Amino acid sequence: MAVRVICFYQPGCMGCMEQTPINREVEKNLAITIEEIDAVKNPQLIRQYGLKVTPTIVILDNEVVRERLEGVVQAEQLEATLKKYL
């Protein structure tokens, strides 16, 4: 099982700035890496993943989208969601 976690953000997004330290905390607690991708610089990914808001966290398992979390997600919820796939 190859789990990949991507957080889409855009510069100047207040929610994205709030999400970043939460992501760092979760990375440390679960010993994982959360990729951060600038949605504005990657319009093809906006279409591919059907992004509507930032931040959006996409959890992929073997490159298949398993979950999508839109808006700011608190550490407890993000960790609980990720633990299902780790």
N, C-alpha and C positions, 0 to 999 in steps of 0.2 A: 504494500500500500504506500503510494507516494503522495503525501499530503503537501499541498502548497497553499500558502495564505498570502493574499494580495490585498493591500489597502490602497484604494484609489483616492487621490487627493487633488486639490488645485491650489496654487499659490493664493494667499490672501483669504482663504476660507477659514473662518473662525472655528467652525466645528472640526476642521482638519487639524488646526493647531492644538485644539483640545485633545484630539484623538492620539496624536503622536506620543506624548508621554505615557498614555495608557498602553499603547502598543509596546513601548519599551519595557514597561513593567511586566506585561504578559510574556514577552519574549524571555525575559529573565526568569520568571516563575516557571515557565514550561520548557525552557531550553529549546526554543524554536526561533525561526527567523520569519518576520513578517515583511514581505517585499512592499516597498512603497513606490507607486507609479503615478506620475503626474498625468492626470486624465486629459488635460488640455493639450499636452504634447503628444498624446497617443489617441487621436480621434478614432482610429480603427478599433481600439479596445473598448471605447465607449459603445460603439455599435455591437461589437462581439459579445460583450457582457451585458448589454442593455442598461447601461448606467443612467440613472435619473438624478441622483444627488451625490454630493461628496460630503463627508467621506463615505465610501462604501467598501466594506470588507467582503471579499469573495474567498470561500474555502473550496479548494479543488482537491479531488481525490482521483489520482490517475488522470488528471486533466479534465475531469468531469465536474461541473459545478454542483456541489452538494448543499451549500448554504450561502446566503447573501444577507449581510447585515448592513442596513442603511442608516446613516446618521451616526451620531456619537454613541459608541457602545462602551459601557462601563466595564472595568476589568473583570469583575465577577461573572458577568454575562458572557463576555468574550472567552474567558477561560473555560467556563462550563460548556460552551458550544464547541470549542476546539478539542476538548478532552474526548468528545465522542469519536473523533477521527484520529487521535494519536495512539 
